Amino acid sequence: MDENKIEELLKVDLFEELNLQELSDDERRVLLEDMSKVIIQGILLKIVESLSLEKQNELTDLFNKAAVGEIEQEVLINFLYKEIPHLDDLIKEEIAHYKSLLISNLKENN
């Protein structure tokens, strides 16, 4: 996906695009949480795919340590940016990809 398309999709309001403006705040929150989970899983998959097996193991260790409070989350974030300098672009691309899929599915089903 080219950079212009990514930037365009990042600006799309999915609630408006999917005609979900009438949802209550609680319904919006639940939907956003569900969407976030899917996007985060996609980002994590892309991160893992871009790392060597050794770095994947190191990342797993850092995740485990961060989960129990042995290290600050900043250590994990610094690792990710060191190993994946284009992490911001990867995140933007995954969000845009998700939005694109939702919009495409809506158009196909209408």
Secondary structure by P-SEA (a helix, b strand, c coil): ccaaaaaaaaacccccccccccccaaaaaaaaaaaaaaaaaaaaaaaaaaccaaaaaaaaaaaaaaaaccccaaaaaaaaaaaccaaaaaaaaaaaaaaaaaaaaaaaac
